[in-house]
Amino acid sequence: MPLTMNITFCCPGSTAEPWLLGLRAALPQAQVEVWHSGAARADYAVVWAPPQQFFDEQPQLRGVFAIGAGVDALLKLRLPAQARVVRLDDAGMSVQMAEYVCQAVIRHFRELDAYAAAIAQGQWSYRKPRKRADFPVGVMGLGVLGTRVAQALAQFEFPVVGWSRSARTIEGVRCFAGAAQFKDFLAAAKVLVNLLPLTPDTQGIMCLDTLSQLQHGGYVVNVARGAHLVDEDLLALIDSGQLAGATVDVFRTEPLPPEHRFWQHPKITMTPHTAARTLRDESIAQIAGKIEAMERGEPIAGIVDPVRGY
Ligand SMILES: NC(=O)c1ccc[n+]([C@@H]2O[C@H](COP(=O)([O-])OP(=O)(O)OC[C@H]3O[C@@H](n4cnc5c(N)ncnc54)[C@H](OP(=O)(O)O)[C@@H]3O)[C@@H](O)[C@H]2O)c1
């Protein structure tokens, strides 16, 4: 590895010091510094939500490592032509996403909110058990996170269907692919879990038309990006009784503005974009491993296709 290798860190809003210490320990030959305007030109960057000015001043970058799985915001910027964008693949996120989605689906299926409300009123009462077969779960996006989620749901013996751009085979999951099979996928699902990347093709994909095609009494779990969902359409379908409710972790504007109807809606469960957090130690180990592989000229996983958008 060349002695001159420079790594710049640009994650406004994150505490830089532990990342710098971790990256320096993992790559002792590298100079690792926080980016500031006028900083030395670097070979690699570790970023989250960098400004355009960052890329304008770093024309030599060969690798840009996003410390998350979604790269939609990054791809809106003008990047140096030769720079490859690399997303984290898994790095401890898929197990978090699986536990989050399973709890959302199970909480809905087992009516745990209704039990909690009854208990809060001092009532010891039972509800009729529901049939798992009546709650097929559809997972949109069968990538790193969606595959793990679909497999975890199948472990709980829910019927699971999945949808992706290209055909996939996952044990225990009935897979659909491409626009031609989207209607059949929706019709086969009662609970819809979104784990698509945000691209021009997937923006607003959960709208009146598509959500109406879910089985009656459907439920939505959005854990990908806020812009996948048309909020007013979801609210209209819940208020009309067509959908039973939703669990939402991601929003068009974050933090969600105080006047937004999701805050008070009794059938919407919200969390503040926390379904799968970036784990620093796992991420540093992965980024360091990929930089070393790139330096050796070896192929690495997780390179983003800027045309495809993910
Ligand atoms: N809430 C959170 O805390 C949190 C945390 C991390 C990530 N996320 C979100 O989760 C998303 C998914 O992450 P990931 O790592 O699983 O992504 P990924 O590995 O890139 O997988 C994306 C999947 O979506 C499919 N897809 C893409 N465009 C499609 C289209 N037009 N039609 C049908 N399927 C399409 C892909 O199909 P192919 O298999 O054919 O390529 C692939 O199966 C991220 O982009 C991010 O937005 C949220």
The ligand as an ORCA input file, in Angstrom:
! r2SCAN-3c Opt
* xyz 0 1
  N     -34.516      2.479      7.853
  C     -33.221      2.243      7.978
  O     -32.675      2.348      9.088
  C     -32.416      1.812      6.781
  C     -31.119      1.329      6.983
  C     -30.395      0.867      5.880
  C     -30.960      0.905      4.608
  N     -32.231      1.381      4.440
  C     -32.849      1.390      3.100
  O     -32.971      0.054      2.638
  C     -32.740      0.061      1.232
  C     -32.422     -1.337      0.740
  O     -31.119     -1.706      1.168
  P     -30.361     -2.973      0.592
  O     -28.983     -2.926      1.122
  O     -31.149     -4.225      0.825
  O     -30.386     -2.661     -0.990
  P     -29.789     -3.500     -2.176
  O     -28.913     -4.585     -1.670
  O     -29.239     -2.542     -3.157
  O     -31.081     -4.238     -2.817
  C     -32.068     -3.553     -3.520
  C     -33.154     -4.529     -3.992
  O     -34.201     -3.769     -4.608
  C     -34.437     -4.305     -5.908
  N     -34.848     -3.233     -6.836
  C     -34.183     -2.082     -7.156
  N     -34.870     -1.376     -8.061
  C     -35.993     -2.092     -8.327
  C     -37.097     -1.891     -9.185
  N     -37.193     -0.814     -9.978
  N     -38.077     -2.835     -9.213
  C     -37.986     -3.950     -8.443
  N     -36.958     -4.191     -7.594
  C     -35.980     -3.282     -7.551
  C     -33.131     -4.910     -6.345
  O     -33.378     -5.827     -7.388
  P     -32.194     -6.765     -7.977
  O     -32.018     -7.835     -6.931
  O     -32.721     -7.289     -9.231
  O     -30.984     -5.872     -8.123
  C     -32.662     -5.535     -5.024
  O     -33.285     -6.775     -4.835
  C     -31.623      1.099      1.084
  O     -31.542      1.584     -0.229
  C     -32.049      2.163      2.067
  O     -32.895      3.075      1.403
  C     -32.960      1.827      5.498
*
